[in-house]
């Protein structure tokens, strides 16, 4: 599963660059989205808590995505 995830991420980077995204912006957006997607994985599979620090981190990630797209 890890290998499939890595290949999928790299394929996504290549497709984003071919679509005309800036290299630094494409990588940053992918890493932010990955961080947000991994929160439910940690909660459901590893029984991690979702405390105030993680909520604040998600808010900062979403604010960063909004600012990057403006």
C-alpha positions as CSV (number, residue, x, y, z in Angstrom):
1,X,0.0,0.0,0.0
2,X,2.9,2.4,0.8
3,X,4.4,1.7,-2.6
4,X,1.1,2.4,-4.4
5,X,0.7,5.7,-2.4
6,X,4.2,6.8,-3.3
7,X,3.7,6.1,-6.9
8,X,0.4,7.9,-6.9
9,X,1.9,11.0,-5.3
10,X,4.7,11.1,-7.8
11,X,2.4,10.6,-10.7
12,X,0.3,13.4,-9.3
13,X,3.3,15.7,-9.2
14,X,4.2,14.9,-12.8
15,X,0.6,15.5,-14.0
16,X,0.5,18.8,-12.1
17,X,3.7,20.0,-13.6
18,X,2.6,19.0,-17.1
19,X,-0.6,20.9,-16.5
20,X,1.4,24.1,-16.0
21,X,1.6,24.3,-12.2
22,X,4.7,26.0,-10.7
23,X,7.0,23.4,-9.2
24,X,7.1,24.9,-5.7
25,X,3.3,25.5,-5.5
26,X,2.4,22.0,-6.8
27,X,4.6,20.3,-4.2
28,X,3.3,22.6,-1.4
29,X,-0.4,22.0,-2.3
30,X,0.1,18.3,-2.5
31,X,1.8,18.1,0.9
32,X,-0.9,20.2,2.5
33,X,-3.6,18.1,1.1
34,X,-1.7,14.9,2.2
35,X,-1.4,16.2,5.7
36,X,-5.2,16.9,5.9
37,X,-6.1,13.5,4.4
38,X,-3.8,11.6,6.9
39,X,-5.8,13.0,9.9
40,X,-8.8,10.7,9.4
41,X,-6.4,7.8,8.7
42,X,-4.7,8.4,12.0
43,X,-8.1,8.6,13.8
44,X,-9.7,5.5,12.3
45,X,-6.7,3.2,12.0
46,X,-4.4,4.2,14.8
47,X,-7.0,5.5,17.3
48,X,-5.3,8.9,17.6
49,X,-7.1,11.8,19.2
50,X,-8.3,14.9,17.5
51,X,-7.5,17.7,19.9
52,X,-7.4,21.5,19.6
53,X,-3.9,21.6,18.2
54,X,-4.9,19.4,15.2
55,X,-7.9,21.6,14.6
56,X,-5.7,24.6,14.6
57,X,-3.3,22.9,12.2
58,X,-6.1,22.1,9.8
59,X,-7.3,25.7,9.8
60,X,-3.8,26.9,9.1
61,X,-3.5,24.4,6.2
62,X,-6.7,25.5,4.7
63,X,-5.8,29.2,5.1
64,X,-2.5,28.5,3.3
65,X,-4.3,26.8,0.4
66,X,-6.7,29.8,0.1
67,X,-3.8,32.2,0.1
68,X,-1.8,30.2,-2.4
69,X,-4.7,30.2,-4.8
70,X,-5.3,33.9,-4.7
